[in-house]
């Protein structure tokens, strides 16, 4: 096994977050909030692959594009991050705008718009977002939502929106408190994230995008049915 000098080791910055030990539990919570992007990517990827969730895949694609846009803007603006004790000498990293803030606020904005404006369309047109309910209940029963179900839906929507906004605020604050970004860099990332979230949702609402989404959903349904048939045939061979 090769031996490496101390200066040849690097931390994997995507999931490496440091915080002042004097902050205690607050510092640990802020460090976790600062890891919102990798946590969200894992959650959306799992939903897209395991649950065949096309909306999650669409949002994930937009978040990846937003990260690429932030990287391009950083190289153009070239505004350095604030100095930290663990900065590597000789390496210059740019921080305008904050990629984490942009990511968190784009996700929160898209989900807010989706839950308040497009959930019904997805329930009526996408198999894994609503039509699967009809396999166990009559379509009329699905459409005639009881008052208790309506209260639950509104409560669930409120919890999701408040939670995502809280996570976005916490993620943004953590980047400033932990000195990974200046306030201006986080403000810029927040504004960019909200704008990109609105634009990405507007694209989601276009007829072209929805035709592709419905088509991909139908492809996933056929794939799922074929997989089930293969499993059933294998039992009797």
C-alpha positions as a Python dict, from the first residue, in 0.01 Angstrom:
ca = {
    (1, 'X'): (0, 0, 0),
    (2, 'X'): (136, 340, -101),
    (3, 'X'): (237, 596, 161),
    (4, 'X'): (118, 953, 115),
    (5, 'X'): (253, 1272, 264),
    (6, 'X'): (23, 1482, 483),
    (7, 'X'): (-18, 1751, 217),
    (8, 'X'): (-136, 1492, -40),
    (9, 'X'): (-463, 1425, 144),
    (10, 'X'): (-779, 1618, 63),
    (11, 'X'): (-1121, 1630, 223),
    (12, 'X'): (-1426, 1546, 10),
    (13, 'X'): (-1581, 1892, 38),
    (14, 'X'): (-1926, 1785, -85),
    (15, 'X'): (-2003, 1615, 247),
    (16, 'X'): (-1733, 1764, 472),
    (17, 'X'): (-1863, 2040, 698),
    (18, 'X'): (-1681, 2185, 998),
    (19, 'X'): (-1835, 2391, 1277),
    (20, 'X'): (-1706, 2566, 1593),
    (21, 'X'): (-1699, 2320, 1882),
    (22, 'X'): (-1826, 2596, 2110),
    (23, 'X'): (-2158, 2592, 1919),
    (24, 'X'): (-2236, 2244, 2051),
    (25, 'X'): (-2569, 2103, 1936),
    (26, 'X'): (-2656, 2419, 1741),
    (27, 'X'): (-2338, 2381, 1538),
    (28, 'X'): (-2418, 2018, 1462),
    (29, 'X'): (-2771, 2107, 1346),
    (30, 'X'): (-2636, 2385, 1125),
    (31, 'X'): (-2378, 2146, 980),
    (32, 'X'): (-2657, 1901, 892),
    (33, 'X'): (-2866, 2180, 737),
    (34, 'X'): (-2562, 2276, 534),
    (35, 'X'): (-2574, 1926, 383),
    (36, 'X'): (-2924, 1980, 244),
    (37, 'X'): (-2818, 1940, -123),
    (38, 'X'): (-2661, 1590, -96),
    (39, 'X'): (-2947, 1471, 128),
    (40, 'X'): (-3204, 1604, -122),
    (41, 'X'): (-3024, 1445, -419),
    (42, 'X'): (-3030, 1105, -244),
    (43, 'X'): (-3400, 1142, -157),
    (44, 'X'): (-3505, 1252, -507),
    (45, 'X'): (-3293, 986, -677),
    (46, 'X'): (-3442, 715, -456),
    (47, 'X'): (-3795, 839, -527),
    (48, 'X'): (-3730, 850, -901),
    (49, 'X'): (-3573, 504, -922),
    (50, 'X'): (-3771, 309, -664),
    (51, 'X'): (-4113, 475, -679),
    (52, 'X'): (-4088, 562, -1050),
    (53, 'X'): (-4163, 925, -957),
    (54, 'X'): (-4129, 1131, -1276),
    (55, 'X'): (-4191, 1461, -1094),
    (56, 'X'): (-3900, 1389, -859),
    (57, 'X'): (-3680, 1312, -1160),
    (58, 'X'): (-3788, 1638, -1327),
    (59, 'X'): (-3704, 1839, -1014),
    (60, 'X'): (-3372, 1658, -976),
    (61, 'X'): (-3276, 1747, -1334),
    (62, 'X'): (-3354, 2112, -1264),
    (63, 'X'): (-3146, 2112, -945),
    (64, 'X'): (-2850, 1963, -1131),
    (65, 'X'): (-2879, 2237, -1393),
    (66, 'X'): (-2898, 2501, -1118),
    (67, 'X'): (-2574, 2369, -967),
    (68, 'X'): (-2408, 2392, -1307),
    (69, 'X'): (-2538, 2749, -1352),
    (70, 'X'): (-2398, 2850, -1012),
    (71, 'X'): (-2058, 2704, -1101),
    (72, 'X'): (-2051, 2906, -1423),
    (73, 'X'): (-2152, 3229, -1246),
    (74, 'X'): (-1887, 3171, -978),
    (75, 'X'): (-1614, 3147, -1241),
    (76, 'X'): (-1738, 3465, -1408),
    (77, 'X'): (-1778, 3676, -1093),
    (78, 'X'): (-1471, 3530, -915),
    (79, 'X'): (-1565, 3659, -572),
    (80, 'X'): (-1371, 3465, -305),
    (81, 'X'): (-1526, 3300, -5),
    (82, 'X'): (-1465, 3443, 345),
    (83, 'X'): (-1144, 3327, 509),
    (84, 'X'): (-1171, 3016, 727),
    (85, 'X'): (-921, 2845, 954),
    (86, 'X'): (-919, 2530, 741),
    (87, 'X'): (-858, 2701, 406),
    (88, 'X'): (-597, 2527, 194),
    (89, 'X'): (-314, 2757, 103),
    (90, 'X'): (-270, 2818, -265),
    (91, 'X'): (-627, 2726, -349),
    (92, 'X'): (-885, 2988, -440),
    (93, 'X'): (-1253, 2896, -421),
    (94, 'X'): (-1524, 3133, -534),
    (95, 'X'): (-1848, 3180, -348),
    (96, 'X'): (-2074, 3415, -546),
    (97, 'X'): (-2348, 3296, -555),
    (98, 'X'): (-2397, 3033, -284),
    (99, 'X'): (-2472, 2703, -455),
    (100, 'X'): (-2628, 2558, -140),
    (101, 'X'): (-2867, 2851, -97),
    (102, 'X'): (-2961, 2838, -465),
    (103, 'X'): (-3025, 2464, -445),
    (104, 'X'): (-3235, 2480, -128),
    (105, 'X'): (-3449, 2774, -242),
    (106, 'X'): (-3504, 2638, -592),
    (107, 'X'): (-3627, 2311, -442),
    (108, 'X'): (-3851, 2490, -190),
    (109, 'X'): (-3995, 2721, -458),
    (110, 'X'): (-4068, 2440, -703),
    (111, 'X'): (-4233, 2219, -440),
    (112, 'X'): (-4439, 2512, -308),
    (113, 'X'): (-4572, 2586, -656),
    (114, 'X'): (-4625, 2219, -734),
    (115, 'X'): (-4823, 2142, -418),
    (116, 'X'): (-5046, 2447, -459),
    (117, 'X'): (-5099, 2442, -838),
    (118, 'X'): (-5020, 2110, -1005),
    (119, 'X'): (-5087, 1830, -757),
    (120, 'X'): (-5437, 1765, -894),
    (121, 'X'): (-5307, 1745, -1253),
    (122, 'X'): (-5043, 1493, -1150),
    (123, 'X'): (-5299, 1291, -955),
    (124, 'X'): (-5527, 1270, -1258),
    (125, 'X'): (-5259, 1209, -1524),
    (126, 'X'): (-4962, 1028, -1369),
    (127, 'X'): (-4993, 667, -1263),
    (128, 'X'): (-4747, 677, -975),
    (129, 'X'): (-4881, 1012, -853),
    (130, 'X'): (-5248, 931, -841),
    (131, 'X'): (-5397, 682, -1087),
    (132, 'X'): (-5267, 394, -873),
    (133, 'X'): (-5535, 494, -618),
    (134, 'X'): (-5796, 372, -866),
    (135, 'X'): (-5657, 18, -848),
    (136, 'X'): (-5792, -20, -495),
    (137, 'X'): (-6079, 231, -494),
    (138, 'X'): (-6343, 344, -740),
    (139, 'X'): (-6255, 655, -943),
    (140, 'X'): (-6562, 832, -808),
    (141, 'X'): (-6445, 765, -456),
    (142, 'X'): (-6104, 908, -539),
    (143, 'X'): (-6256, 1227, -680),
    (144, 'X'): (-6512, 1268, -400),
    (145, 'X'): (-6262, 1337, -126),
    (146, 'X'): (-6415, 1332, 222),
    (147, 'X'): (-6381, 1627, 456),
    (148, 'X'): (-6136, 1435, 675),
    (149, 'X'): (-5921, 1352, 373),
    (150, 'X'): (-5935, 1715, 261),
    (151, 'X'): (-5819, 1831, 604),
    (152, 'X'): (-5534, 1579, 593),
    (153, 'X'): (-5431, 1692, 244),
    (154, 'X'): (-5425, 2058, 349),
    (155, 'X'): (-5236, 1971, 667),
    (156, 'X'): (-4984, 1760, 478),
    (157, 'X'): (-4935, 2035, 218),
    (158, 'X'): (-4882, 2297, 489),
    (159, 'X'): (-4629, 2081, 673),
    (160, 'X'): (-4435, 2013, 353),
    (161, 'X'): (-4423, 2381, 253),
    (162, 'X'): (-4330, 2508, 600),
    (163, 'X'): (-4066, 2235, 641),
    (164, 'X'): (-3899, 2306, 307),
    (165, 'X'): (-3896, 2681, 366),
    (166, 'X'): (-3752, 2620, 713),
    (167, 'X'): (-3483, 2392, 569),
    (168, 'X'): (-3399, 2650, 301),
    (169, 'X'): (-3371, 2926, 562),
    (170, 'X'): (-3161, 2704, 789),
    (171, 'X'): (-2933, 2595, 505),
    (172, 'X'): (-2880, 2955, 396),
    (173, 'X'): (-2809, 3075, 749),
    (174, 'X'): (-2569, 2787, 813),
    (175, 'X'): (-2354, 2887, 516),
    (176, 'X'): (-2304, 3233, 667),
    (177, 'X'): (-2271, 3122, 1031),
    (178, 'X'): (-2013, 2857, 942),
    (179, 'X'): (-1829, 3113, 728),
    (180, 'X'): (-1854, 2927, 399),
    (181, 'X'): (-2016, 3233, 238),
    (182, 'X'): (-2077, 3599, 298),
    (183, 'X'): (-2429, 3730, 348),
    (184, 'X'): (-2425, 3883, -2),
    (185, 'X'): (-2331, 3551, -159),
    (186, 'X'): (-2617, 3375, 21),
    (187, 'X'): (-2864, 3650, -75),
    (188, 'X'): (-2758, 3614, -438),
    (189, 'X'): (-2795, 3236, -422),
    (190, 'X'): (-3138, 3272, -262),
    (191, 'X'): (-3264, 3509, -531),
    (192, 'X'): (-3119, 3294, -809),
    (193, 'X'): (-3275, 2982, -656),
    (194, 'X'): (-3621, 3137, -630),
    (195, 'X'): (-3603, 3264, -990),
    (196, 'X'): (-3483, 2928, -1122),
    (197, 'X'): (-3750, 2748, -921),
    (198, 'X'): (-4022, 2963, -1078),
    (199, 'X'): (-3880, 2920, -1428),
    (200, 'X'): (-3841, 2544, -1387),
    (201, 'X'): (-4199, 2514, -1265),
    (202, 'X'): (-4320, 2723, -1557),
    (203, 'X'): (-4142, 2477, -1784),
    (204, 'X'): (-4313, 2193, -1595),
    (205, 'X'): (-4648, 2356, -1679),
    (206, 'X'): (-4584, 2378, -2053),
    (207, 'X'): (-4777, 2139, -2276),
    (208, 'X'): (-4457, 2001, -2428),
    (209, 'X'): (-4303, 1915, -2092),
    (210, 'X'): (-4624, 1757, -1968),
    (211, 'X'): (-4657, 1542, -2280),
    (212, 'X'): (-4306, 1410, -2219),
    (213, 'X'): (-4378, 1357, -1849),
    (214, 'X'): (-4697, 1163, -1922),
    (215, 'X'): (-4516, 957, -2187),
    (216, 'X'): (-4229, 874, -1950),
    (217, 'X'): (-4480, 784, -1680),
    (218, 'X'): (-4657, 544, -1920),
    (219, 'X'): (-4322, 388, -2013),
    (220, 'X'): (-4244, 330, -1644),
    (221, 'X'): (-4589, 175, -1597),
    (222, 'X'): (-4530, -69, -1884),
    (223, 'X'): (-4185, -151, -1750),
    (224, 'X'): (-4330, -213, -1405),
    (225, 'X'): (-4603, -440, -1546),
    (226, 'X'): (-4350, -638, -1749),
    (227, 'X'): (-4132, -683, -1440),
    (228, 'X'): (-4429, -810, -1238),
    (229, 'X'): (-4525, -1058, -1515),
    (230, 'X'): (-4169, -1189, -1534),
    (231, 'X'): (-4166, -1242, -1158),
    (232, 'X'): (-4500, -1424, -1170),
    (233, 'X'): (-4385, -1645, -1457),
    (234, 'X'): (-4068, -1730, -1271),
    (235, 'X'): (-4266, -1862, -976),
    (236, 'X'): (-4428, -2132, -1187),
    (237, 'X'): (-4131, -2247, -1393),
}
